[in-house]
Amino acid sequence: MMNAMWLLCPICGNKTRMKVRDDTELKNFPLYCPKCRQESLIDLKQLQITIIKEPDAKTQSR
């Protein structure tokens, strides 16, 4: 039987609306949290979440 879990927001720690299984892999996935209204770019492999840092628009050179 496959193990499934709710993805937790990396910012506030609450449940999001996404449920994943053991064999789910996500790359550059925009995870939205309805509670804190933040979007995080994540990678997911073997139920391990990695937050991807994006460069700030203010710090980018033209």
N, C-alpha and C positions, 0 to 999 in steps of 0.2 A: 504494500500500500504506500502511495506517495505521501510524503509529509508536506503540508502546506502551511503558510503563515502569512499574516498581514505585514505589509511593509510599514515600518515606522518612519516618521519624519525625522531626518537627521538634525533638524533645528530645534523642534519642540518635543520630540519623542512620542507624539500621539500617533494613533493609527491613521493611515491614509486610506484611500478607496481601492488600493491595489492589493491583491492577494497573489502570492507566487508559490510555486512548487519547488521541490529539491532540484529538479533538472532545469529550472528556468535560468536563462542567461540574458542579461540586458546590457547594452553598451550605449553610452551617451543618451540615457533615458531621462527625460524631464519629469521628475516626480513632483506633483503638486500636493500641498497639504491644505485641506479645507479649513483647518482650525487656525493656523498662523498665516495662511494666505501667501505662503512663500513657495517658490519653485526651486528645486535643487536638481542639478545634473548629476546623475549617478551611473555607476557600473554595478552589476550584480552578477555574481557567480558563486554557486554552491551556497546560497543564502547569506553570502558575505557582501555587504554594501561598501562601496568605495565612492566617496564624494569627489567629483571632478571640479577643480578650481578653474573658474573662467577669469580671464583678465578683465579688470574694471574698464569701462568705457572712458573714464576720466584719465586713466594712466596710459592709454594707448597713444602712440605718436601718430601724427598724420602723414 
